[in-house]
Amino acid sequence: TQERVLERLTRTGGRWDADKAFPPLPKDRSETAWRKTIDTLKVNEMRLRLAIANFPLDQLDAPLFEGSGRAYTNMHGYMDHMVYHAGQIALLKRALKGDNS
């Protein structure tokens, strides 16, 4: 999701592509590969924050590409998406602890 939104904000792509939206599971599932994935997520998050911070205010109401929603809607949608996943993680953590409250 980070990469798609970043592509949209920087006008380097971002159209719907099922292969990019649902990539295959990685073959390497080692601890090292997991750490690399986390590092990539952190770098992409920083790149996305910078793209949002530097996005021209006068273009917030404009579509990011023909047929897309407004830039503002894409940014807000990304944040909503991340909060949704944070909630999923919180529920999974609670379930793993056996907390039924």
C-alpha positions, -999 to 999 in steps of 0.1 A, spaced: 0 0 0 28 24 9 44 19 -25 12 24 -45 3 56 -26 38 69 -30 37 61 -68 4 80 -70 17 111 -51 49 112 -71 30 106 -104 52 76 -112 23 50 -113 -3 39 -89 -30 25 -111 -47 -7 -97 -26 -37 -105 -37 -70 -88 -2 -84 -90 12 -55 -71 -17 -54 -47 -15 -90 -38 21 -102 -44 30 -138 -37 43 -148 -3 81 -144 -1 101 -176 -4 126 -166 22 108 -165 55 139 -163 77 145 -138 105 169 -119 83 143 -116 55 117 -105 81 140 -78 94 147 -66 58 109 -64 52 105 -43 84 134 -20 73 118 -16 39 84 -7 55 101 20 77 120 35 47 88 36 26 69 51 54 94 79 57 94 84 19 56 86 20 56 111 49 80 133 29 59 131 -2 28 141 17 46 169 35 59 183 2 28 178 -18 16 210 -34 -14 223 -14 -31 237 -46 -32 201 -59 -50 185 -30 -84 186 -47 -70 173 -81 -71 137 -91 -37 120 -90 -43 105 -124 -72 103 -148 -100 84 -132 -86 85 -97 -98 102 -66 -85 135 -52 -50 136 -38 -64 144 -4 -87 114 -5 -58 91 -14 -37 104 15 -66 101 40 -75 67 27 -39 55 33 -41 67 69 -74 50 75 -60 18 60 -31 19 84 -53 25 114 -74 -5 103 -44 -27 102 -32 -14 136 -65 -25 150 -61 -59 135 -26 -62 151 -40 -51 185 -67 -78 183 -42 -105 173 -19 -95 202 -48 -97 226 -59 -131 212 -23 -144 216 -22 -134 252 -56 -151 258 -72 -118 268 -109 -122 262 -120 -88 276 
